[in-house]
Amino acid sequence: MMAHRLIRAAKAGLCRLMFCLSLVISLSLASFVTHADQSTDYEALFKASADNAALSKLVTRLGGGESARGEFTQSRYLKVLKKPLVSHGEFLYQDKLGIAWLQTAPFPSGLVLTQNTLVQIDADGHRQISHADENPQAGAMAQMMPNLMSALLSGDLAPLEAQFTLHLIQQADCWQLGLEPIDPLIKQAMPRIVLKGGEQLESLSLLDSRGDLSVIEFNSLAQRPLTADELAYFRLDSEPRPATEAR
């Protein structure tokens, strides 16, 4: 019994640690190549300012809604490896509920942020629930990520100004929004975030404090009500549910 409890505690601790390092990215997601050139690409962005007029123009371009579904491809780059490992899946967003990241390859897994709670779903559908207040840094990120996605998908950027220093480069057919977290706990783990798009959000890049980089590309983004099956991912119980299901 004691050994079982220790194993469960270790798993919970690992889950929270990976959450802090990966910022709501599924635990199976992979690793990185040297990318000094990719990091410096953003220097011009983080020297640019974002005034109210420019942000209002971006809000108009984004439009928005209360819920959305899309597909993602994530590439993670670590300096210690020569090739990035790539993962694929879908994400679900529901205002007031949160975000579900549902990986389909290289193997099924799920990570759901809802009501300051982290729900990890394994390939067999088993759910492990961790509360954000068990770890201050994880708690800060658990609040940040849904707010970030909500702002970009709903077209309401005002809440971001309380959490980030904003930088914006906007052209006729594309835009880049750079975010530097104000919260020291978040800034320590993830000092810079870059979002890119045109008429909608196309990619999210996370630059961590060690200089590593995660790039998430979004496809087939549809702003529509979630189905009952999709909403079920946000429930807070431990009953099994497949990490990914055929749509």
C-alpha positions in Angstrom: 0.0 0.0 0.0 2.8 2.4 0.9 4.7 1.6 -2.3 1.5 2.2 -4.3 1.0 5.6 -2.6 4.6 6.6 -3.3 4.2 5.7 -7.0 1.1 7.7 -7.3 2.7 10.7 -5.6 5.7 10.4 -7.9 3.5 10.3 -11.0 1.6 13.4 -9.8 4.8 15.2 -9.2 6.1 14.3 -12.6 2.9 15.5 -14.2 3.1 18.9 -12.5 6.8 19.2 -13.4 6.2 18.4 -17.1 3.3 20.8 -17.1 5.5 23.6 -15.9 8.2 22.9 -18.5 5.8 22.3 -21.4 3.0 24.7 -20.8 0.0 22.5 -21.4 1.7 20.5 -24.0 1.1 16.7 -23.9 3.8 14.8 -22.0 4.8 12.7 -25.0 5.8 15.7 -27.1 9.3 15.6 -28.2 12.6 17.4 -28.4 14.7 19.9 -30.2 17.7 20.9 -32.4 20.0 23.8 -32.0 18.0 26.9 -33.0 20.0 30.0 -32.3 18.8 31.4 -35.6 15.1 30.8 -34.8 15.4 32.6 -31.4 17.0 35.7 -32.9 14.3 35.9 -35.6 12.1 37.4 -32.9 14.4 40.2 -31.8 12.8 42.8 -34.0 9.4 41.8 -32.7 10.3 42.2 -29.0 11.7 45.7 -29.8 8.3 46.8 -31.3 5.6 48.3 -29.2 1.9 47.5 -29.3 -0.3 50.6 -29.0 -4.1 50.6 -28.5 -4.8 51.4 -32.2 -2.7 48.5 -33.5 -4.3 46.1 -31.0 -7.8 47.2 -31.9 -7.0 46.6 -35.6 -5.8 43.1 -34.7 -9.0 42.4 -32.7 -11.0 43.3 -35.8 -9.0 40.9 -37.9 -9.4 38.0 -35.4 -13.2 38.2 -34.9 -13.8 35.4 -32.4 -16.3 33.1 -30.7 -16.9 31.3 -27.4 -15.7 27.9 -28.6 -13.4 26.3 -31.2 -11.8 23.2 -32.4 -8.7 22.7 -34.4 -5.8 20.5 -35.3 -2.2 21.0 -34.2 1.3 19.9 -35.2 3.9 20.5 -32.6 7.7 20.6 -33.1 10.0 20.9 -30.1 13.6 21.8 -30.4 16.3 21.1 -27.8 19.9 22.1 -28.2 21.0 18.6 -27.2 19.4 16.8 -30.1 19.9 17.1 -33.8 16.3 16.5 -35.0 13.0 17.7 -33.6 10.4 15.2 -32.8 6.9 16.0 -34.1 3.5 15.3 -32.6 0.0 15.7 -33.9 -3.5 16.0 -32.5 -6.4 18.3 -31.9 -7.4 20.9 -29.4 -10.7 22.0 -28.0 -11.5 25.4 -26.5 -14.6 26.4 -24.6 -14.9 29.8 -22.9 -15.4 29.4 -19.1 -14.2 25.8 -19.3 -10.6 25.8 -20.7 -8.5 24.0 -23.2 -8.1 20.3 -24.0 -5.0 19.1 -25.9 -5.6 15.7 -27.4 -2.5 14.1 -29.0 -3.1 11.4 -31.6 0.5 10.7 -32.7 3.1 9.3 -32.0 0.7 7.8 -29.4 -2.6 8.9 -27.8 -2.6 11.1 -24.7 -4.6 14.1 -23.4 -4.0 17.1 -21.3 -6.9 19.3 -20.1 -6.8 22.6 -18.3 -10.1 23.4 -16.7 -11.1 25.4 -13.6 -7.5 25.7 -12.4 -7.2 21.9 -12.6 -5.0 19.7 -14.7 -6.4 16.5 -16.1 -4.0 14.1 -17.7 -5.5 11.3 -19.9 -3.4 8.3 -20.8 -3.8 6.1 -23.9 -6.3 3.8 -22.1 -8.5 6.8 -21.1 -7.5 6.8 -17.4 -7.7 10.3 -16.0 -5.3 11.7 -13.4 -6.4 15.0 -11.8 -4.0 17.5 -10.2 -5.1 20.9 -8.8 -3.2 24.0 -9.8 -2.9 25.3 -6.2 -0.7 22.3 -5.4 2.2 24.1 -7.3 2.3 27.9 -7.5 4.1 27.9 -10.9 1.8 25.4 -12.4 -1.2 27.3 -10.9 0.0 30.5 -12.6 0.4 28.8 -15.9 -2.9 27.0 -15.6 -4.6 30.3 -15.4 -2.5 31.9 -18.1 -2.9 29.4 -21.0 -6.7 29.3 -21.1 -6.7 33.1 -20.9 -4.2 33.4 -23.7 -6.1 31.1 -26.0 -9.4 32.7 -25.0 -8.1 36.2 -26.0 -6.8 35.0 -29.4 -9.8 32.9 -30.3 -12.4 35.3 -29.0 -10.7 38.4 -30.4 -10.6 40.1 -26.9 -7.0 41.1 -26.2 -7.7 43.4 -23.3 -7.1 40.8 -20.6 -3.7 40.1 -22.0 -2.5 43.6 -21.1 -2.8 42.7 -17.4 -0.6 39.6 -17.8 1.9 40.5 -20.4 4.0 43.2 -22.0 2.8 43.2 -25.6 4.8 43.6 -28.8 3.1 43.7 -32.2 4.2 43.7 -35.8 1.3 43.9 -38.2 1.3 43.8 -42.0 -1.4 43.5 -44.7 -1.5 39.7 -44.8 0.0 38.7 -41.4 0.8 39.7 -37.9 3.1 38.7 -35.0 2.2 39.2 -31.4 5.0 38.9 -28.8 4.2 38.4 -25.1 6.5 38.8 -22.1 4.9 37.5 -18.9 4.6 39.9 -16.0 4.1 37.2 -13.4 7.7 36.3 -12.3 6.7 32.6 -11.9 5.7 32.3 -15.5 8.5 34.5 -16.8 11.0 32.3 -15.1 9.8 29.2 -17.0 8.6 30.8 -20.2 10.0 34.3 -20.8 8.7 34.8 -24.3 5.7 33.7 -26.3 5.1 34.5 -30.0 1.8 34.2 -31.8 1.4 34.5 -35.6 -1.5 34.6 -37.9 -3.4 36.2 -40.7 -7.2 36.2 -40.4 -6.9 33.8 -37.5 -4.3 32.3 -35.2 -1.8 30.1 -37.1 1.0 29.3 -34.7 2.2 29.6 -31.1 5.9 29.6 -30.2 7.1 29.1 -26.6 10.7 30.1 -25.8 11.8 28.8 -22.4 14.4 30.2 -20.1 17.1 27.7 -21.3 16.7 28.9 -24.9 14.7 25.9 -26.1 11.7 26.3 -28.4 8.3 24.8 -29.0 6.3 25.6 -32.1 2.7 24.7 -32.4 1.0 25.1 -35.8 -2.8 25.2 -36.0 -4.9 23.9 -38.8 -8.5 23.4 -39.6 -9.5 25.9 -37.0 -13.3 26.1 -36.7 -15.1 28.4 -34.3 -18.2 26.5 -33.5 -20.0 25.0 -30.5 -18.5 21.9 -29.1 -20.4 18.6 -29.2 -21.4 16.7 -26.1 -18.6 14.2 -26.6 -16.1 17.1 -26.9 -17.4 18.8 -23.8 -17.0 15.6 -21.8 -13.3 16.0 -21.8 -13.7 18.9 -19.4 -15.4 16.9 -16.7 -13.6 16.6 -13.4 -13.9 12.9 -12.5 -11.6 9.9 -12.9 -13.8 7.7 -15.0 -11.9 6.3 -18.0 -12.4 8.0 -21.4 -10.3 7.4 -24.5 -7.6 10.0 -24.9 -8.7 10.4 -28.6 -11.7 9.2 -30.4 -12.7 9.2 -34.0 -14.7 12.2 -34.9 
